[in-house]
Amino acid sequence: MRKAVLIAVVILAGAGIISCGSAAVDTVSEGNLSEFGRYLLQLEASVKLEAQTPLWGQRRTPWTAAVRNAGSNISELRNLLVEFESQILASAQSPAWFSGYKRNTWIRNVQTAGSVSRLAGLMLEVEESIKYTSQFPTWRSSRAGWIDNVRRLQDNTAAQQGAAAVSSAFNQLLIELETSVLFEFQTPQWRSRRPGWLGDVQRAADSARLRELLLEFEREIQGNAQSQSWLSSQRMGWINRVRSAGSITELAPLMREVETSINYTAQVDTWRQTRNAWLTRVRELEREFY
């Protein structure tokens, strides 16, 4: 038992999760290591070795080095995050993670993520999938600080983007809303259309194009995923208002409206935790003038 505890302390301290004399979560700083990379290393170090595949014993050292050298390279960080998750044993994760298309959707979302902010949210999702029993006991006391840091990374990344391209903020929020919807509550044809739609949203630079993409997103949600009041009395008026919207300021509240039409059961569990922050960011767009 003493040996097991010692190993846990060494691993967690080495990744910067715990430190002597303080409760700091944030202690690693070396090389080209980014903040996202630091928190990814901390998350990996929280998982017991027996909860990871036998191959991970050999792969872990080069993977750790790759994370430290990746800096803020989104492409590399995407691959490293997916690899980390793929090396966790299925028995170490919650059954809900494998229900429906949840895990496959998460992988797809990581692979198409275009910012550290988006990756941070997806890292929070995979952390939630890991069973408490598959993590070291010390993670329970460090977890809250780790979550706060990752959420702050989301906020900081968005803030750094600033007002350089306000429409891109709307684009990102629309993508986040789409990824909140469980795959099984979208139309069958959405599977093949979605990659192209994501690319179209990322490239869209004006409200006219974003109008069409917002309408397309709503159209591809199945009727059983939305409220009856939306379908019976609100939807047609909403469509007309979207079509006549002439700015991001006008489109932002319309995006909020369609979000409220979606049933909780048709969205990923983590959306309940991130929804308020998402709504706040949408409302910020409503205060802008174009």
Secondary structure, 3 states (H helix, E strand, C coil): CHHHHHHHHHHHHHCCCCECCECCCCCCCCCCCCHHHHHHHHHHHHECHHHECCCHHHHHHHHHHHHHHHCCCHHHHHHHHHHHHHCECHHHECHHHHCCCHHHHHHHHHHHCCCHHHHHHHHHHHHHHECHHHECCCHHHHHHHHHHHHHHHHHHHHHHHCCCCHHHHHHHHHHHHHHHECHHHECCCHHHHHHHHHHHHHHCCCHHHHHHHHHHHHHCECHHHECHHHHHHHHHHHHHHHHHCCCHHHHHHHHHHHHHHECHHHECCCHHHHHHHHHHHHHHHHCCCC
